[in-house]
Amino acid sequence: MRRSKFFLGGEDVKSLKACQAMESNVRYCVPHSLWTELVSFMVNGGYSSLPVIDSHRKIVGIVTESNLLKIFVDGRDKTKVKAEDIMSTNPKTLNENTPFLEIVKVLDENHLIRVPVVNDDNQFVGMLTRRDILYCYNQAAHEGIKSV
């Protein structure tokens, strides 16, 4: 759920933080998730990527549609491939207290559509997308709140 619905009342959208704009109810996988499970999660959920989370809720990677499709090209056995075998490691993350303008800069400068959000203990707490930012701006603009 986007928390921004509860935080935008009368605030300047530039004061928005990542934790207020992010989606906190996010589907994720674990390193040992099988390729077939990943495909099912992504297709059925309409996701183009899934964060890979360890037992301490630390983000260890991201599995993208491209990672999944590469299995066909490589000719690997889809029944044996796990998330940890194909994930992109060391993904860019944002702290949950990252301010609005910095979020926009990170997304733009890194050509990201979405970015995982972590707390001060570096634990995964949600995902933030370009659309989430635009949604918050739109909410602020339609509520008569001072906008960017």
N, C-alpha and C positions, 0 to 999 in steps of 0.2 A: 504494500500500500504506500502511495506517495503521501508523506507526512505534510507536504506543502499546503494541503487543503486546510490544515489546522493552524498553520503558522503565518499565513499571508495577511491576516487581518490587520490592515493599516500600516504594514511595514513596507519599506522601500525594498523592491525586489533585489537590489544590489546587496542587501544585508543577508540574503538567503545563504545558508550553509548546505554542504553536500548532504548531511543527514536529514535535512528538511525536504530535499528534492528527490532523493534516491528512492528506489523501489526496495523495500526491505524483505518482502516475501519472494525470495528468489530461488529458483530451482538451481541446484548445483550438483556436482558429482564428486566422487572420491578417486584417488589415484588408481585403484584397482577396478573401477567401473569398466565393463566390457564395451567394445565398439558397438555391438548390437544394442545395448542399453542406451548408449549415448545417442545413437541415431533415433531411437524411439523417443527419448526425452525431447530431443530437439525438434523432430518432425511434429509430434503430437502437441508440444507446447508452443510451437511457433517461434523457437529461439534460433538465432544464428550462431550462438556460442554458449558455452557453459563454463563457469568458474570451477576449478578443481581445488577442493578444500581438504586439508589433512585433518587428523583427529583432534588437533588443537585449534581448529577453525582458522588456520593460517591458509592464505591462498598460495598454492604452489604452482599454478598454471591456469591456462585457459585452453579449452578445446573448441576449435572453430569448425565451421562447415568445410573449409579448405583442408584442415587436418584430417577430417573424416574422408573426404573425397580422394585424398592422396593415397589411401590404402588401395584403391582400385588400380591406380597407376603403378604402385609398387608391387602389386600382386601378392600382398600379404594375406594370411589367413584371418578373416574377419572375426572368427570365433575365438581367437587367441589374443587379439590386440586389446590393450587396456589404455585408459586415458593417459597414464603416465608414459606410455610408449610414444604417444603422438602429440601431446599437449605442447603449447608454446609456453616456455618457462619464463620466469621473472617478469610477469606482466606489470605494466604501469598501474599504480593504484593511487587513490586519493584518500586522505584522512577525512573522517566524517565532519570535521570542523573547517574544511577548506571553503573559503568564501566564493561567492558567485563568479566574480570576474576571473579568479584564478582557475576555477573549473572550466570556464569557457576557453581560456588560454591553453590549458592542458589538452583539452579535446581537440582544439584547432591545431596547435603546434605538433601534436603527435598523430594527427589524422585518425583520431579514434571516434568510433560511433558510440561506444560504451566503455565504462571503466569501473573496475571493482572499487568498492569503498571499504576502508578498514577503520577500526577504532584505534585508540592510543596504544593498545597492546598488540597492534598489527593483526587483529582478528577480523575476518570477513564479516561485514554487517549489511552489505547490500550492493546493488549495481546502480549506476547513474548513466543515463543515456542523453544524447543530444535532445531527443524528444522530451525527456523529463525537464530539461532546462527551458525548452520552448513552452512546454505546458505551464511551468511556473510563471514565466513571463506573461503568457496569455491570461492566466488566472489573475495576476496582479493588474494587468491592463483593464480587464473587464470588471474588476472590483473597485476601480477608481483609485488604485494605489499608484503612487509615484513610480514610474518605470524608468528603465535605462535610457 
